[in-house]
Amino acid sequence: MKNIVVILFLCVVSCDRNHRSSNSIETNSTWNLQKREQYLTNRNDSTTWDIKMLETDKQMIGIGDFGPFEIGVFPVPKYDLLGKDSFKGLGSKGENYQIGDKMVIMNSFFVADNEINKKRLNGKNNEVFFQLLVLTDTLDTINYNLNKNIGISRNHPDYVAQGFVKTKENRIDYFAFDTAESNSYAIINTRLFDLNFGNTILIAPQKDGTLRSLQIKSPQLTSETVDEYTNALLQEERVKIFFTNTSNI
C-alpha cells in the first residue's frame, strides 16, 4: 500500500560524510552563520511572524497522535525573509514490502529543491533526508492506525519528521531532522543516529522485546528513486539476513 504525501506544513560516508559536507555552513553560498543568527533573531521578533500562517496552524492543535512529540503550534518568521523560493515543499513517501514471509514498512521524508539546498541537490527535484524500514508482524489496511507520520516545515530552513510504527507488542517511535547546514539526525526509541553517515535505517523488533538496527549508507535518494532503491536493498543478502533472523518477531 503506497502512501505519498506532499507537505507544505504539518499535514509531512565514509570520510566524505556520505554525500553531505561536514562544513556546509562555510561552503553553502546561500546560507551562512550570519543568516542563521538573523533567523534566530526573527523568531523572537513578532514583526517578522507570519500571522496568517499561525491562524491556519491553530487547526492542528490537538489533532492527534503522530509520533513521540505533541504537535506544537508556534509563530514563525515569514519564509520569504530567507529569500524568494527558499522553501518549495516537504513531503513523505511510504510503502509496504514483503521479504520472505515477513512484512516491512517503509517511510521516507524529502525536501524539495530550493534556493538554500540547490547546490547540494545538484539539479535533483528533491532529496530524501531520512528513510526508515521497520519489520512488523501486523498491518492495518483499513484505518491505518498502526503507521502514522508527519513532516513539519515550521522550522524552515530546518525540517523535522516524526511518526510511529506499531507491531503486535512494540511501538517504534522516531523523530528526524535536517538543517540548512546539511546536518541530519534521527532518534528511534532513544537510539541516536547521525544520518550524515547513512540516512537509511532498518529496525527489527525481537521476540524478547529488544530491538536491532542496521544503518545503511544509501546513495542520494529522491522521492522518484526511493522505491527502486528499496526494492534493490531488500534483495541484498545482509538485509535479508537482518529481516529474516529467527530471533525477530
N, C-alpha and C positions, 0 to 999 in steps of 0.2 A: 504494500500500500504506500504509494508515493505521496509525499507532502511537501509542497513548495510554498513558502510564504515570503512575500516581499514586504519589508517593514520600513516605514518611514518614521515610526516611533516605537511604542511599546506594542505593538499589535496585540518584530523579530528581525644539526650542522656539525658538521664537524668543526674545523677551525673557522669556517666562514659563517658559522651560526645559521646553517640551513640556507635559505635564500634571503635572509634579513641581515642587515648590517648592525653590529653592536654599537656603532657610533652614528646612527641615523640622524640624531638631532644636530650633528655637526655637518652632515653631508646633504641633508634634505634642504634644497634651496627654498622651499615654500614653507618650511617650519623650522623654528629656532627657539632658543631659550627666551628671547625677548617676547616672542609671541605666546609662549607658554605662560610667562609671567603676566602678560596683558590679559590672557584668557582667565586666569585665576582672579585678577582684579575685577574683571567684568562680572564674575559670579557674585561678587559682593556689592555690585553697583546696580541698584534697581532700575536706573535709567537705561540700562542695556538689555533688560529682560524682555523676552517675547511674551507679553501678557496674553495675547490671543491664544498662543500655544498652551499656556498654562491653564486657561479656562477649559480648553478642549481636553487636556490631560486629566483634569479632575474626574472625568468619567472612568478613569482607570482605578480610582481609589476603591479598594475592597473587591476588585474584580475576581479574585480567586487565587488558587494555588498554582503558581507557575515555576516553582523551584524553591531553593533554600531561603531566598530573601523575599520579604514582603515588598511589593512594588511601591516605591515611594514617588510621590509627585513633588518636584522642586521647581521653582522658577529657574530658567536657564537663559543665558545670553542668546541673542539672535544669532542664528547660524552664519548669516552673511557677514557678520562682523569679522569673521576669519577669512573672508574673501568670497567673491562670487563663485558659485559652483564648488564650494568647499565641502558640500555634502550632497550626494546623489542617491543615497539609499543604503539600506541594510536589509539583509534577508536571511532566511534559513531554508534548508532543504533536508528532507528526511526520506528514509526508505527502509523496508524490512527485507532481510536476506536469509535464505536457507543455506546452512552449511552442515552437510550430513543430515542427522535427524535433529539438529539444533536450529534455533531462530536467533538472528542477530538484528538488533535495532540500530540504525544509523541516524544520527542527527549532525548537521553541519551548519556553520554560520559564516556568512560572507559579507564583505563591504564593497560597495560599488566604486569604480574608478572615480576619483575626484581630484581637485587641484592640489590637495595635500599629499595623497598617496600615489599619484600617477607615475612618478619617477620609479617607484618600487614595482608597480604593476606592469610597467613597460609595454603598454598597449593592450593589456587584457581588460575585459569589461568589469571584472570584479576579482576578489581574492578571498578564498576560504581561510579564515584565521583559526578555526577550531573545528575538528571533526571527532566525534565520539561514536564508538561502536560497542554496544553492550549486549552480552549474551543474556537471553531471557528464556523462561520456561512458561510464559503465559502472554497472551495478546488480547487486547480489547479492540475488536474491529467494528464495534457498534458505537460506543460512546467515546473511545479514545482517551479514557481517563488514566491509563497506565503509562502514558508517554506524552508529556507536555513540555513545551519550551517557549521561550520568548527572547527576542533580540531587542536591545534598547539603545537608541541613538542619543539620548538626552545628555550624555557626557561628551558629545561632539566637541573636538575631533577624536575622542576616545570612545570605544564602543564596548558594550558588555552583552553577554548572553548567559542565560541560565535555564535550567529545566530539571526534569527528573525522569527516571525510568523505573517502573515498579516490576518486580518479579513476584512470585508467589510468597516469598519470605523476605525479600530485600527491597530496599528503595535506594537507588543510585541517584544522589543529588549532585549537581555540578554547576559551576559558575566559571566563566572565562571572560577575559578582557583583552582588548587590542588597543594600543595607544598610538598617537601620532608619531611618536619616536620609534615605532616599529617594535615595541616590546609587547609580548603576549604571554599570558599565564592562565592556567586553569587550576581549580581546586575541585577534586572529585572525592566526596566523602572524606574530607580533611586531608587527602594526599595532594601535595602541590606539584604541578608540572610546569616547567619552563618550556613554553611552546616554541620558542626560538630554536630548540633542539629537536623539534618534531611535533607538528600540530595535529597528528592523528593518534588518538588514544584508544586502546582496546581494554575493556573491562570484562572479567569473567567472575561472577559470583560463585562461591564454592558451597558445597553441601554443608560444610561446618559453619557457615555464616561469614567466613572471611572473604577477602577479595584478592584477585590477581590483576595486575595491569601490565600492558605492553605498549611502549611509546615507539611510534614509527616516524622516521624522517621522510615524510611524504614530499613529493615534488610540489611546486607552486600550483595549487588547485583552484579551480573556479567552479561556479555553480553548473557550468556546462560540462566540466570534465570529472566532477567528483563521483558520478555514478560509474563511469567506465573504470576509473581508478579503483573504486571499492570492489567491483566485480573481480578485477585482476588481483587485488590484495587478498581477497578471500580464497584465492586459488594457491597462494603461496604456502609452502609446507609448514613453515614456522607458525603461520596464522591458523592453519587447520589444526595443528597440534595444540595450540593455545586454546582454541574454542571447543575442541572435542575431547579434552582431557577428562578422564573418568572421575576426577575429583570435582569437576564442575557440576553445577545444578543440571 
